[in-house]
């Protein structure tokens, strides 16, 4: 018998009589989708995304979600994000309606399923009644 022959390979770990697959790490788009759903019409900016999950290119992630997954995300300049005189404002991004929120949740749950995480329900995560900034 070879050394470590009985050791489970890959992501499968034996737990009693059955195999349990570990939950994998999140991807950047998953963090963005979850945050867009949580903040509702208040939206998110680059500095906010960076402080929550270290997103340094929010505009690229938003563009990919729109172009590759057909999720409509609204944007506008956020004058409150200006810190010094010559700085341009960051864009604020949000999901415009429940239809886009459902699309975002479908994609989010697809990513969660790929990493063996449980699905989320829209009512548990989406905040459509919060007031816009």
C-alpha positions in Angstrom: 0.0 0.0 0.0 1.3 3.4 -1.0 1.6 6.2 1.5 -1.5 8.4 1.7 -3.4 6.2 -0.7 -6.6 6.4 1.4 -6.4 10.2 1.7 -9.3 11.9 0.0 -8.4 13.8 -3.2 -9.6 17.2 -4.3 -12.4 19.0 -2.6 -14.1 16.0 -1.2 -13.8 15.3 2.5 -15.3 12.2 4.1 -17.7 13.1 6.9 -19.0 9.9 8.5 -20.5 7.8 5.8 -20.9 10.5 3.2 -18.7 13.0 1.3 -19.0 16.7 2.0 -17.7 19.3 -0.5 -16.2 22.4 1.0 -17.5 25.8 0.0 -15.0 27.6 -2.3 -13.9 31.2 -2.2 -16.1 34.0 -3.7 -15.2 35.7 -6.9 -15.2 39.5 -7.4 -18.5 39.6 -9.3 -20.2 37.7 -6.6 -19.3 40.3 -4.0 -20.4 43.1 -6.3 -23.8 41.5 -7.0 -24.4 40.9 -3.4 -23.6 44.4 -2.4 -25.7 45.9 -5.2 -28.7 43.8 -3.9 -28.1 44.8 -0.3 -27.8 48.5 -0.8 -30.8 48.8 -3.1 -31.3 52.3 -4.7 -28.6 53.8 -2.5 -26.0 52.2 -4.7 -22.3 51.8 -4.3 -19.2 53.7 -5.2 -15.6 52.6 -5.7 -14.4 53.7 -2.2 -17.4 51.9 -0.6 -16.7 48.7 -2.5 -13.0 49.0 -1.7 -13.7 49.3 2.1 -16.0 46.3 2.1 -14.3 43.8 -0.2 -11.1 45.5 -1.6 -12.6 46.1 -5.1 -10.2 48.3 -6.9 -11.8 48.3 -10.4 -15.6 48.5 -9.7 -16.2 50.2 -13.1 -14.8 47.2 -14.9 -16.8 44.7 -12.9 -20.0 46.7 -13.5 -19.2 46.8 -17.2 -18.7 43.1 -17.3 -22.0 42.4 -15.5 -23.8 44.7 -18.0 -22.1 43.5 -21.2 -21.6 39.8 -20.5 -24.7 39.0 -18.4 -27.3 41.6 -19.6 -27.9 43.1 -16.2 -28.9 46.8 -16.4 -27.1 48.9 -13.8 -27.7 52.6 -13.4 -25.0 55.1 -12.7 -24.5 58.7 -11.9 -21.7 61.0 -10.7 -21.6 61.2 -6.9 -20.4 64.7 -6.0 -20.3 63.7 -2.3 -17.3 61.4 -3.1 -15.0 64.3 -4.0 -12.3 64.6 -1.3 -10.1 67.3 -2.8 -10.5 70.2 -5.3 -9.2 68.6 -8.5 -10.7 65.1 -7.9 -13.4 63.9 -10.3 -16.4 62.3 -8.6 -16.8 58.5 -8.4 -19.8 57.0 -10.1 -22.6 55.5 -7.9 -24.0 52.3 -9.3 -27.4 50.7 -8.4 -30.0 48.2 -9.8 -33.0 50.2 -11.2 -35.9 47.8 -10.5 -37.0 44.4 -9.3 -36.5 42.8 -12.8 -32.8 43.7 -12.7 -32.6 42.6 -9.1 -34.0 39.2 -10.1 -31.4 38.9 -12.9 -28.6 39.8 -10.5 -29.8 37.3 -7.9 -30.0 34.5 -10.6 -26.4 35.2 -11.5 -25.4 35.4 -7.9 -27.0 32.1 -7.1 -25.3 30.5 -10.1 -21.9 31.6 -8.8 -22.9 30.4 -5.3 -23.9 27.0 -6.7 -20.6 26.6 -8.5 -18.8 27.0 -5.1 -21.3 24.8 -3.2 -22.8 27.6 -1.2 -26.6 27.7 -0.5 -28.8 29.9 -2.7 -30.1 33.2 -1.5 -33.7 34.5 -1.7 -34.5 37.9 -3.0 -36.6 38.9 0.0 -33.7 38.1 2.3 -31.1 40.2 0.6 -32.7 42.9 -1.6 -33.6 46.3 -0.1 -35.9 48.1 -2.7 -37.4 50.5 -0.2 -34.3 52.2 1.1 -34.1 55.9 0.1 -31.7 57.0 -2.7 -28.7 59.1 -1.8 
